[in-house]
Amino acid sequence: MRRLDLRNLEPAAEEWQRVYSAAVPRAEVDVEHAMAAVRPICEDVKSRGADAVLDAGERFDGVRPAQLRVPVTAISRALELLAPDIRAGLEESIRRLRQTCEAELEHTLVTDVAPGATVERRIVPMQRVGLYVPGGLAPLVSTVIMNAVPAQVAGVPGIALASPPNAEFDGLPHPTILAACGLLGIDEVYSAGGAQALAMFAYGAGECRPVNLITGPGNIYVAAAKRYLQGTVSIDAEAGPTEIAIIADDTADAAYVAADLISQAEHDPMAASVLITDSDQLADAVDSALLDQLGSAKHADRIRTALEGQQSATVLVRDIDQAVQVANGYAAEHLEIQTAGAAGVAARIVNAGAVFVGSHTPVSLGDYAAGSNHVLPTAGCACHSSGLSVRAFCKNMHVVTYDETALREVGDHVVTLAEAENLPSHGAAVSIRMSR
């Protein structure tokens, strides 16, 4: 990986986030350009429904499923044929994520603001959601779990899932994805990928009724479709290429650091792998370890392209204080802390999708079985956005109850404030009740 030396960079206190955000380059992703491609696809689905989804699948995925909705028998069959060790891994991943989701689930609260006056904050699950699971370079079976479990814990009554059709499997999604759906009890599954799948969720097509929320990662065209459809439907985020940043000092194991940088580069040639270190010796050792480990990597070409891209680098800093500032400015999707006193360093991180603390907490653990969610904000959005959680599938709704005495107690204030805003009819709606 190339090196960026930021040791002489000392931004003013109020400028550090902007400066460091710009100092570490990212992959060039032009969502606006991709929107020109997805707009006609989405409008075609809106106009022609299921036929448009199937036509787009035939054009982009090279196969036309016999039907858009996956037969329940195909889901059951995939689960029956699932290898026992994969099933055991999926079940443990589900158990751990369900446990954290249940702990995070908010509950209805009632506040007595005055005698006879209550405000209830009611937690209401989304009524119908669409979960997107990409096919692409890998069948992301873990993404089924990361999307479905929080939706189920939230109590969403209608869950639909879409994943691209695969010519190798007669136009069905990958069988491991179908097996995970079976394991979770999800039987509304569609052979649809890309922008056409998201448009199907947003507008409805064939058996698929419109949803309230779409979640799940995807390529640039999926991100563009989310941007285009937002407003028609709610979205989780416009997820871009995956990224990992690692803060490491001279106590870190170079082999561990290299393995973790490689692990995320394996996703995509545009994936970002960033090492932030105050140790030239560690940087050299990581470079050597990368060369050693690439030799045995199955996807070496893809990984090498990612590591050599402008979005990946070893960033040299003066000390851990500057490393923390760089990491907070970069706001990585995944941030590992492999330093002395790692927990203390992690406590100073304010911008990251997820933080992985210590040398035995690799990002790969979070991808599958840590109990955390791997659908996380990318492209610096971690400075204002959160990863997918059970909260994303819930709404807060206030339920207000006042009796006559309680209204009379506060009514004059309401009338006064309404007059101050030159909205006297607002006040009249209270006055008419107080005058009787």
N, C-alpha and C positions, 0 to 999 in steps of 0.2 A: 504494500500500500504506500501511496505517496505520504509525505509528511508536511504538516502545517505547523510552523513555529509561531506561537502566539505569546511567547515569553516576554516580549517587549511591548505588548499591547496592554495599556492601562487606561480603560475608559473611565470617564467620570461616574460618580455613584449613580446618577440618574440615567446614565446611558448604557450601562453594562448589558442589559438584556437585548437592546436593539443591536449593539455592536457585536456581541457574541452570536446572536442569531444569524447575522449576516456573514460572520467570519467562517463558519463551517458550511460549505456548499451542500446542496441537496440535488437529487436527481431532477432533471428538467421534465416536468409533467405539465402538459398543456390541456387542462380539463376543458377550457373554452373551445379549443379546436375540436376535441372529441365530441362536444355537444352538437356540433354541426352534423356529425355522423349519427348520433343517437336520436336527434329530434325527429327525423322522418320515420324511424323505427317505432318510436313511442306513439306517434300520431297514427301510424298504420295499425298498431294494436288497438288503439282507442277506437278506430273506425271499423276494423274488420274482425277484431277479437281473436279467437283461437286460431283461425286460419293464418292470420298474420304472425302469430307466435311460432307456429309450425313452419311457415315459410322461412322465417328468419333463422330458425334452428337448422333447417336444411342448408341454408346459404352459409352460415358461419360455423356450424359444428359438423357439417358433412353428413348429416343423417336426419331423417324425418321419422319421428316415433309414430307407431301405429295410432296412438292416442296421446293427448297432452297429459292427462292424469295417469300416474303410475298405478297399475292394478294392485290392490291390497295383497293378492296372492304373490306378486313379485316381491313385495316387501317381506312377507312372511318367509318366502323361499330363501331370500338373501340372509335373513337371520338364522335360518336353519343351517345354512352352509358356512356361516361365519366360524373361522378358526377359534377354538376355545381360548387360546392365549390372547387373541385380539379382543374377544368378548370380555375376558376378565379385565383387561386394561381399560376398556370403555366403561365397564361397570364401576371400576374404582374411580375413574375420572368423574363420572356422573355423581357418585356418592360424595366426593370431596367438594365439587362445585355446588351441589344442592345444599350441603351443610353451610357453606359461606353465604349462599343466597338467602337461606332461611334466617340467618343471623342478621343480614342487612335489611330484610324486609321491614318497611315502616308500617306502623299501625295507626288506626284511627285515634284521634285525640279530641277531647272536648274541653274547651276553655270556658269557665264561667266569668264573663267580663263584668257582670253586675248581677244583682238579684233579678232573676227572671230573664236574663239575657245570656245566651250561649252561642258560641261559634265552634262548630265541629269541623275539624280537618279530616275529611273522609278520604281514605285511600281506595281508588277505584282502578281495577285492572283494565288495560286496553281490551276491547271486545274481540278484535281480530287483528292478527299480525302476520306478516309475510317474512319468512326467514330465507335468506339467500346463502347458498353454499357453493363456492366456485369449484370448477373441475380443473381447468387450466393445466399447469405443469404437474399438479399432484392432487389426488382426491382427498380434500381436507375434511376427513371424517370428524376430526376433533372440533371443527367449526359447527357441526350439527349440535354437539353437546353445548358449546359455548353460547349458542343462540337459543336453543330450546329449553335448557334447564332454567335459566332465569325467567323465561316467559311462563313456564309451568308453575314455578314457585310463586310468581306474581298472581296466578290464578286466571290467566288469559283463557277464555273458553274456546276461542277459534284460532288454531295455529295451522298455517299452510307453509310448505317448504318447497323450494325450487332449486334444482341443480341441473347443469347442462346434460343433454342427451349424449350418449357415447356410442359411436358406431360399433365398437368392440362388443358392446352388450345390447345389441339390437335396439338401440335408441333409448335405452333406459339410463339413468344416472349410474355411477359406479356402484357395484353391489355392496361395498363396505359402507357407503353413505346410506344406502337403503337399509342395510342391517342396523345401523345406528338409529335410524328412524323407527324401525320395528322395536328396538330395545327400549326406546323412549315412548312408545305408544302413539307415534305420529303416523297417521294413515292418509293424510291429505298431502300428497307429494306430486310434484309436476316435473316433467322432463323439459325443462326450459332454462336457458342460460342468458347471461348478458343483459343488455338493455331491454330486450323483449320480455324477459322474465319479470323485471321490475315494473314494466308497463302493465303486464298482466296483473300484478298485484295492485297497482294503483287504480286501474280502470275496470278491472274484471275482464275475464275472457273464458269462454266455455264454462266449465264447472267451477272455475275459480271466481269467487265473489271479491269485490274490492276490500282491501285491508285498511286499517287505520295507521299502521306503522310498518316500515320495512327496515330490517336490520341485516347485517352481515357484510363481510369484506368482498372485494372483487378487483378487477383490473380497472384501467383508466376509463373504459367505456361504462362500467358499472358505476363508477364515481360520477361520471358525467350524467348518466341517467338519473341518479339520485338528485343531482343539482336541478335537472330539468323538471323532475316530478315533485320536488319539494313544494308544498303548498297544496297540491292535490292530495298528498299523503305525507305523513311525518317520516323522517329518516333518522337513523342513529348518527351517522357521520359520513363524510366523503373520504373513505379510507384510501390511502395511496400505497406506494411500495413500502414494504416492511423496513424497519431500521432498528439497529442496536447501537447503543453507546456504552462504553465501559470505562469507568474511572478506575485506574490501577496505579499502584506505586511499586516500589522495589520489593515489597513483600509478596506480590502476586506471583502465581505460577504461570509462566509464559505459555505453557502447553494448554492450560485451562483457558486462558484469554484467547489464544488462537482458535481453539475448538469452538468457542462461543461466537467469535466473529464469523467463522465459517458457517456455523449452524444457520444463521439468518441470511447470509449470502446465498445459501442453497435455495431459498425461496424463489428468487427472481434475479435476472441480470441487472435490474435497476435497484435491488436492495442496497441499503446503506449499512456499512459496518464502520464504526468510528471508535478508535481507542484514544482516550484522553489520559495522558500520563506526564508525571514530572521526572521520569527516569529514562535517560537515553539508553541505559543498559537494558531495561525491560523492553523498550521499543525495538532494539536490535534482536533481542531474544525472541520476541513475538514474530518478527519478520522471518527468522529462521524456522520457527515452529510452524508458521503458515506454509512454508515451502515443503516441510516434511509431511504435514498432514494432507496437503492438497494431492500428494502423490497417490493416496489411497481413497480419495473421495470419489464417490460414484458420479456426482454431478460436477466434476472438476472444471469443466469449461464454463458452465453457468456461474460457478462460484468465483472463478478467476475474473470473469467479466465484471462481476459486481465489485470485487475487491479493487480492481484497477480503475473503476469508474470515478468520475469527479465527486460522487456522493460519498465515497469512502476515503478515510485518511487516518493516519496517526497524528494526533494533535498534541504538540509539546507545550506544556505549561510550566510556570515557575514553581508552583506548589499546589497542594490540595485545595487551598482557598480559591485559587484561580480555576482549578479544575471544576469545583462546584459551580462557580459562576458560568463557565463555559457550558456545563451540562444544563444548567437552568436556562441559559439562553437558547441552546439547541432544542430543548424540550423533546427529547427522544420518545419514541413509542415504547421502547424497552431500554431501561438503564440498569446496568450492573455496577455494583460497588465491590471492587476487589482491592481493598486497602487495609492497612492497620486501622483498628477502630472503625470498622465498616459501618456499624450501626449508628455511630455518631455522625459520620459523613452522610449517611442516608437521611438522617433527621433534618439535614439542611437542604434537602432537595424539595423544591416546590413545583417544578415543572417536569413531569414525566408521565407517560401513560401507566407504567408500572415499574416499580423499583425492586431489584433482586439483590439481596444483601448477603455478602460473604462468598467465599470461594466455592461453597457447595450448594449454591442456589443459581444454577444457570437458567437462562431464558427458556431453554427447552423444557424445563420442569413446568414453567408457567404455560407453555404451549399445550400441555397435555394433562397434567395431574397435580398441580400445586394446590388447586382449589380456587385459584384466581381465574379471571376471564382473559382470554387472549385477543378479544376484539377491542382494539385500543386506538386512540387518536394518533395520527401520523402527521408528517409534514409540519411539525411545530405546533400543531393544534392542541398539544397537551398543556399549553399555557392557559387555555380557556375551556377545554373540554375534558370529559372523563371517559373512561372505558365503559364498555357495555356491562350493565348490572341489572339486577331485578328492578331497580328504580326506573330504568328506561321503559319498562312495560307497565308502569303505573301512572295514574294521574292523581293530583291532589284536587279535591273539590270541597269548597267551603259550604257548609249547611248552617244557615243562620236562623235562630229562633228567639224572638222577643215577645214577651207578653205586654199587656197594655201599660202596666206600671213602669216597666223597663223602657218602653218607647217614650213615655212622658218625661222620664228622668233625663234623657239625652236629646229629646226632640227640638228644644230651642237651639241647641248647638247646630243641629242639622239644618234648620231654617236659616240661621245666620250664615253658615258656610255656603248654602245654596244661593243666598242673596249676594254674597261676596263674589261668586262666580257668574252672576247675572243669569242664573237658572232658577227663577222664582217658582216655576212649576214643580221643580224637585222638592222645594220646601213645602209647597202646598200639599203634596202627597202625604206629608207628615202632619201638617197643621189641621187638615180635615179630620184626622183621627184624634187629635188632641182637643178639638173643639166640641166633641160629642161626649 
